[in-house]
């Protein structure tokens, strides 16, 4: 059974940093696409960053570019390093994975429909 478990959320002040981790179990990550999404109350869930496992190609939403870094840390863990956090980054952050290998172009699109597996989410709150 596939499981994604997030950790590392919390509360920080504007300008602070957090590191989120996502540990996958039940399958191997090679040739999959992993991503982080976020959702705040009343808003659509939006893609934040993706990594094309096996090649290391990464994609970022414009709102987080140059502040967030997604990486595959080891065989089963993907992290999201978040620097220079802003109040508008406050949201529930979700780890997601595709069910099988997909083309890198689709991984980069950060479209929710391409991701079959989701974690329960970890809350990030940034205060001004």
C-alpha positions in Angstrom: 0.0 0.0 0.0 1.4 3.4 -1.1 1.8 6.0 1.7 3.1 9.5 1.7 3.8 11.1 5.1 4.8 14.7 5.4 6.6 16.3 8.3 8.3 19.6 9.2 5.5 22.1 9.1 5.2 24.8 11.8 5.0 28.5 12.5 7.6 31.0 11.7 7.9 34.8 11.2 8.2 36.6 7.9 11.7 35.9 6.5 12.1 32.6 8.3 12.8 29.2 6.9 11.2 25.7 7.2 12.1 22.3 5.7 9.3 19.9 4.8 9.9 16.2 4.3 7.9 13.6 2.5 8.6 9.9 3.1 7.1 7.5 0.6 6.5 3.8 1.3 5.0 0.9 -0.6 6.7 1.6 -3.9 10.0 2.7 -5.4 10.4 6.3 -6.5 12.5 5.8 -9.6 11.1 7.4 -12.8 8.2 9.0 -10.9 7.2 12.6 -10.5 7.0 13.9 -6.9 5.6 17.3 -6.0 4.5 19.7 -3.3 1.1 21.4 -3.4 -0.4 23.9 -1.0 -3.9 25.0 -0.2 -5.1 27.8 2.0 -8.7 28.3 3.1 -11.0 29.3 0.3 -8.4 28.8 -2.4 -7.7 26.1 -4.9 -4.9 23.7 -4.3 -1.9 24.9 -6.2 1.3 23.3 -7.3 4.4 24.6 -5.6 7.3 22.5 -6.9 8.0 19.2 -8.7 11.0 17.0 -9.2 11.3 14.4 -11.9 12.8 11.5 -10.0 15.7 9.8 -11.7 16.7 12.9 -13.7 16.5 15.5 -11.0 14.7 18.1 -13.2 12.8 20.5 -11.0 10.0 23.0 -11.6 8.7 25.8 -9.4 5.7 28.0 -9.3 6.6 31.7 -10.0 5.5 32.7 -6.5 8.2 30.5 -4.9 11.0 30.6 -7.4 14.4 31.4 -5.9 13.0 30.9 -2.4 12.0 27.2 -2.3 14.1 24.2 -3.2 12.7 20.7 -3.9 15.1 17.7 -3.7 15.1 14.0 -3.5 17.1 13.4 -0.3 17.4 9.6 -0.5 15.6 6.6 -2.0 12.3 7.4 -0.3 12.3 11.0 0.9 11.7 14.2 -0.9 12.1 17.6 0.8 11.0 21.1 0.3 13.3 23.8 1.7 11.5 27.1 2.1 13.5 30.3 2.7 12.4 33.9 2.9 8.9 32.9 3.9 6.0 35.3 3.5 2.6 35.4 5.1 1.1 34.5 1.7 3.0 31.2 1.9 0.8 30.1 4.8 -1.1 27.0 3.8 -1.5 23.3 4.3 1.3 21.7 2.3 0.7 18.3 0.6 3.2 15.9 -0.9 2.0 14.1 -4.0 3.3 11.4 -6.3 2.3 10.1 -9.7 1.2 6.5 -9.9 3.7 5.6 -12.6 6.4 7.2 -14.8 5.1 10.2 -16.8 6.9 12.4 -19.3 8.9 15.2 -17.8 6.8 17.8 -19.5 3.7 16.6 -17.5 5.7 16.6 -14.3 6.6 20.2 -14.9 3.0 21.2 -15.4 2.2 20.6 -11.8 -1.4 19.6 -12.7 -3.3 18.0 -9.8 -4.9 15.4 -12.1 -1.5 13.8 -12.8 -0.9 12.9 -9.2 -2.6 9.7 -7.8 -1.1 9.6 -4.3 -1.3 12.3 -1.7 -0.2 12.8 1.9 -2.3 14.1 4.7 -0.7 17.5 4.7 1.4 19.6 7.1 0.5 23.1 8.1 2.8 26.1 7.5 2.0 29.4 9.1 4.0 32.5 8.5 3.2 35.5 10.7 4.1 39.1 9.9 
